[in-house]
Amino acid sequence: MEKASKILLEYWRSLCRVGTIPSRDAIEPKALKSILPVVFLLDVQGEVGITYSLAGTMLCERYGRELRGTAFTDRFDDQSRPNVLALLRRCQEIGSALYLHTRAEHSILGFAPLETIIAPLTFRDQGPVRFIGATHFTNPQRRSYSGHILSQRLIHGTDIPAHPPQPIAQPMGMRIAPH
Protein backbone atom coordinates (compact mmCIF):
# COMPACT_ATOMS: atom_id res chain seq x y z
CA MET A 1 0.00 0.00 0.00
CA GLU A 2 1.31 3.43 -0.99
CA LYS A 3 2.11 6.23 1.51
CA ALA A 4 -0.95 8.38 0.72
CA SER A 5 -3.22 5.37 1.13
CA LYS A 6 -1.65 4.49 4.48
CA ILE A 7 -1.99 8.08 5.73
CA LEU A 8 -5.67 8.24 4.78
CA LEU A 9 -6.48 4.79 6.16
CA GLU A 10 -4.69 5.42 9.47
CA TYR A 11 -6.41 8.79 9.84
CA TRP A 12 -9.86 7.31 9.12
CA ARG A 13 -9.22 4.44 11.54
CA SER A 14 -8.15 6.92 14.23
CA LEU A 15 -11.60 8.54 13.94
CA CYS A 16 -13.51 5.25 14.12
CA ARG A 17 -14.85 4.17 17.45
CA VAL A 18 -15.84 0.56 17.95
CA GLY A 19 -18.96 -0.02 15.90
CA THR A 20 -19.16 3.50 14.48
CA ILE A 21 -18.22 5.19 11.25
CA PRO A 22 -16.70 8.67 11.62
CA SER A 23 -18.66 11.76 10.71
CA ARG A 24 -17.79 14.02 7.78
CA ASP A 25 -17.68 16.85 10.35
CA ALA A 26 -14.81 15.09 12.17
CA ILE A 27 -12.48 15.36 9.16
CA GLU A 28 -9.75 17.96 9.66
CA PRO A 29 -8.03 18.87 6.37
CA LYS A 30 -4.87 19.87 8.28
CA ALA A 31 -4.42 16.25 9.32
CA LEU A 32 -4.27 15.25 5.65
CA LYS A 33 -2.26 18.24 4.43
CA SER A 34 0.51 16.14 2.87
CA ILE A 35 -1.94 14.20 0.68
CA LEU A 36 -4.71 16.76 0.01
CA PRO A 37 -3.91 17.00 -3.73
CA VAL A 38 -5.03 13.36 -4.17
CA VAL A 39 -7.91 13.35 -1.66
CA PHE A 40 -11.57 13.41 -2.66
CA LEU A 41 -15.00 13.39 -1.01
CA LEU A 42 -17.99 11.56 -2.47
CA ASP A 43 -21.71 12.00 -1.80
CA VAL A 44 -24.24 9.22 -2.14
CA GLN A 45 -27.02 10.67 -4.32
CA GLY A 46 -29.70 8.01 -3.84
CA GLU A 47 -30.53 6.35 -7.15
CA VAL A 48 -28.42 8.87 -9.08
CA GLY A 49 -25.20 7.28 -7.86
CA ILE A 50 -22.13 8.46 -6.04
CA THR A 51 -20.71 11.84 -7.06
CA TYR A 52 -17.63 13.90 -6.23
CA SER A 53 -18.33 16.75 -3.85
CA LEU A 54 -14.64 17.68 -3.66
CA ALA A 55 -11.49 16.55 -5.48
CA GLY A 56 -7.87 17.53 -4.93
CA THR A 57 -6.07 19.57 -7.56
CA MET A 58 -3.80 16.74 -8.64
CA LEU A 59 -6.79 14.46 -9.25
CA CYS A 60 -8.52 17.06 -11.41
CA GLU A 61 -5.28 17.55 -13.35
CA ARG A 62 -4.88 13.78 -13.80
CA TYR A 63 -8.39 13.45 -15.21
CA GLY A 64 -8.12 16.66 -17.24
CA ARG A 65 -11.27 18.20 -15.80
CA GLU A 66 -13.05 19.38 -12.67
CA LEU A 67 -14.48 16.29 -10.96
CA ARG A 68 -16.93 18.02 -8.61
CA GLY A 69 -20.50 17.00 -9.42
CA THR A 70 -19.47 14.12 -11.69
CA ALA A 71 -20.21 10.47 -10.95
CA PHE A 72 -17.34 8.55 -9.38
CA THR A 73 -18.06 5.54 -11.57
CA ASP A 74 -17.83 7.63 -14.78
CA ARG A 75 -14.07 7.25 -14.69
CA PHE A 76 -14.33 3.45 -15.00
CA ASP A 77 -14.90 1.39 -18.13
CA ASP A 78 -18.35 -0.14 -18.77
CA GLN A 79 -17.30 -3.55 -17.46
CA SER A 80 -15.98 -2.16 -14.15
CA ARG A 81 -18.74 0.35 -13.26
CA PRO A 82 -21.29 -2.06 -11.76
CA ASN A 83 -18.59 -3.89 -9.79
CA VAL A 84 -17.15 -0.66 -8.37
CA LEU A 85 -20.63 0.55 -7.41
CA ALA A 86 -21.39 -2.78 -5.72
CA LEU A 87 -18.12 -2.60 -3.75
CA LEU A 88 -18.91 0.95 -2.62
CA ARG A 89 -22.43 -0.04 -1.54
CA ARG A 90 -21.03 -3.01 0.38
CA CYS A 91 -18.55 -0.80 2.25
CA GLN A 92 -21.34 1.64 2.98
CA GLU A 93 -23.42 -1.19 4.47
CA ILE A 94 -20.72 -2.90 6.55
CA GLY A 95 -18.73 0.21 7.52
CA SER A 96 -15.39 -0.90 6.12
CA ALA A 97 -12.92 0.95 3.94
CA LEU A 98 -12.23 -0.20 0.40
CA TYR A 99 -8.98 -0.76 -1.48
CA LEU A 100 -9.26 -0.57 -5.28
CA HIS A 101 -6.45 -1.63 -7.58
CA THR A 102 -7.11 -0.40 -11.10
CA ARG A 103 -5.37 -0.11 -14.42
CA ALA A 104 -5.63 3.36 -15.90
CA GLU A 105 -5.57 4.08 -19.58
CA HIS A 106 -3.43 7.22 -19.81
CA SER A 107 -3.12 9.60 -22.77
CA ILE A 108 0.70 9.48 -22.69
CA LEU A 109 1.76 6.50 -20.58
CA GLY A 110 -0.52 3.90 -22.10
CA PHE A 111 -1.55 1.79 -19.13
CA ALA A 112 -0.51 2.50 -15.54
CA PRO A 113 -1.54 1.01 -12.17
CA LEU A 114 -3.58 3.17 -9.78
CA GLU A 115 -4.44 2.65 -6.14
CA THR A 116 -7.54 4.07 -4.45
CA ILE A 117 -8.57 3.94 -0.81
CA ILE A 118 -12.17 4.88 0.00
CA ALA A 119 -13.72 4.99 3.47
CA PRO A 120 -17.33 5.69 4.51
CA LEU A 121 -18.38 8.74 6.51
CA THR A 122 -21.65 9.62 8.17
CA PHE A 123 -23.22 13.03 7.75
CA ARG A 124 -25.44 14.50 10.43
CA ASP A 125 -28.05 11.85 11.25
CA GLN A 126 -28.12 10.27 7.81
CA GLY A 127 -25.78 7.33 8.35
CA PRO A 128 -22.94 6.53 5.91
CA VAL A 129 -23.87 8.77 2.97
CA ARG A 130 -20.40 10.11 2.18
CA PHE A 131 -16.95 8.73 1.46
CA ILE A 132 -13.42 10.06 1.76
CA GLY A 133 -10.75 8.69 -0.54
CA ALA A 134 -7.38 9.10 -2.20
CA THR A 135 -6.21 8.00 -5.66
CA HIS A 136 -2.66 7.90 -7.03
CA PHE A 137 -0.29 6.04 -9.34
CA THR A 138 1.50 3.18 -7.64
CA ASN A 139 4.67 3.77 -9.65
CA PRO A 140 6.42 6.92 -8.30
CA GLN A 141 8.02 7.65 -11.68
CA ARG A 142 4.59 8.02 -13.28
CA ARG A 143 3.35 10.64 -10.82
CA SER A 144 5.14 13.50 -12.55
CA TYR A 145 3.93 12.86 -16.12
CA SER A 146 1.50 15.20 -17.82
CA GLY A 147 -1.40 13.83 -19.81
CA HIS A 148 -4.76 12.56 -18.62
CA ILE A 149 -6.37 9.41 -17.34
CA LEU A 150 -8.92 8.39 -19.95
CA SER A 151 -10.55 5.49 -18.08
CA GLN A 152 -9.88 2.84 -15.46
CA ARG A 153 -10.42 -0.89 -15.32
CA LEU A 154 -10.97 -2.55 -11.95
CA ILE A 155 -8.39 -5.26 -11.28
CA HIS A 156 -9.60 -6.05 -7.76
CA GLY A 157 -11.26 -4.52 -4.72
CA THR A 158 -10.79 -5.52 -1.10
CA ASP A 159 -12.61 -4.58 2.12
CA ILE A 160 -10.42 -3.11 4.85
CA PRO A 161 -11.89 -3.33 8.38
CA ALA A 162 -12.20 -0.18 10.47
CA HIS A 163 -10.15 -1.85 13.18
CA PRO A 164 -7.29 -4.13 12.19
CA PRO A 165 -7.50 -7.59 13.74
CA GLN A 166 -5.40 -8.00 16.85
CA PRO A 167 -2.88 -10.83 16.92
CA ILE A 168 -3.90 -13.77 19.06
CA ALA A 169 -1.56 -14.03 22.01
CA GLN A 170 -0.25 -17.44 22.93
CA PRO A 171 -0.48 -18.35 26.59
CA MET A 172 2.93 -18.22 28.23
CA GLY A 173 4.69 -21.53 28.53
CA MET A 174 2.73 -23.18 25.74
CA ARG A 175 4.18 -23.93 22.37
CA ILE A 176 2.38 -24.97 19.28
CA ALA A 177 4.03 -27.96 17.67
CA PRO A 178 4.82 -27.63 13.98
CA HIS A 179 2.82 -29.93 11.75
N, C-alpha and C positions, 0 to 999 in steps of 0.2 A: 504494500500500500504506500502511495506517495505521501510526501510531507504535508501537503495541503489537505489531503483526505484525513490524515491522522489528526491534524490540528482541529478540523471541523468535528470529527467523530468524538474526540476527547472532550471538546467543549460541550457538545450536545449531551454526552453522557454525564458531564459534571452538573448539568442542569436537571437531569432526570432524577426523580425520587422514586423509590420502589413503587412500581405499579402506576406511575404517572408519566405523561408525556409533557415536556416543558411547553410553556406558553410563548407565543411570538413576542409578547411584551417583555419576556425575560432576556431576550437576545440583546447583547451589548456589542455594537459594531467595533468598539475599541478592542475587545477581546479577540477579534478576528482580523485586526488591522493588516497583518502580514499576508493574508490570503484574500482580502476583500475584492481584488480585481477578478477573481474566479468564482466568487460566491454569488448565489442567486436565491431568491425566494419565490415560491410557487403558491398559488391560491387554487383550491378546489372549487370549481364553478358548477357544481351540480352535474347535470347531464351534458353541459357544454364541454367539460374536460378539465384539465389542469393547466393553468396559464401562468406565465411569468408575471410577478408583480414588481420584481426588481432583478436586475442582472448587472454584475460587475463589468467594468469597462473592457477588460481583456476578453470576456466572453462575447460581448457585442462585437468587438473587433474580429474575433475568430469566426463569428458567423456572418460578418459583413452587414449587420443591421441591428437596429434596436430590437431587443427581445421582449421588452415590456408589453404585455397585452397579447402576446402570441402563445399558442398552445405549445407546451413542453414537448409533446409527442410529434409535433410538426418537423422536428429536426431529425426524426428517424425514418428509415425506409418503410415502405408499406408492410413488409413482412414483420418488422420489429414493433410497430406501433401498438398492436393489441397486447403483445407480451409485456411491453414496458408499462402500459396502462394497468394491466393486471397485477404486475409487481408493485406498482405504486399503491394501488387499492389494498393489496394484501398488507403492506407495511402500515398503511393508514389504519387498518382494522386491528392488527396485532401490536402496534406501537413499536415496531423495530425500525432500525435504519436500513438502508438499501445500498449495496455496492453494485454498480453497473460497469461491466467491462464492455467497451464498444470499439468498433473499427470505424474510423471516420474516413469518408472520402473527402480529400482536400484538393483545392484547386491547383496547388503547386506540388505538394508532397506525394500525391497519389493517395495511398492508404496509410493511416497512422493510428496507433492505439490510443484510446482515451479512457480515462477513469472518472467516474462520477460517484459521489457519495450524496445520498439524499436522506434526510431524517424528518419525521413528522413533528409538527408543532400544533398546539391548540391555539385557539383565538377566542378570547372572552369566554363565553359559556357554550361555544359551539362544538367542542371536541376537536379532534385532529383534522382541521380543514386547511392547513397550510403545511408547507415543507420548506426546509432550508437545505441547500446543497452546494456542492463545489464540483466543477468539471475542469480537467486539464489533461494535456498530453502526458503519457507515461514515459516518453523518451525526452530527457532534458534538452537534447540538441534540437528538437522540433519546436520547442516553445518560442523560439525567437523568429521563426519564419513568418513572412507575410502571407497573404492569400487567405482563403476562406474555407470553412468547413461547409461542404455541400449537403451531406447527409451522414447519418450514422446507422450502423447495423449492430444490433445487440448480439454480443458473443455469449455472455452469461450474466445473470443477476443473482445476488446472494443476500439473504436477510442477515442483518447484524444486530444482535440483541442489545437492548438499552444498557444492560449490565453484563459485563463479560463473566462467563462462568468461573467460579472460584475453583482452584485445584483441590482435589480431595486429599486431605492429610492422612498419612498412614499413622496408625497408632504406634507409639514408641515401642521399640523392642520387637516388633513384628516385621518379618520380611516376607515378601511375596516371592515364592520360588519361580524361577524361569521355566517356561514350558516349551 
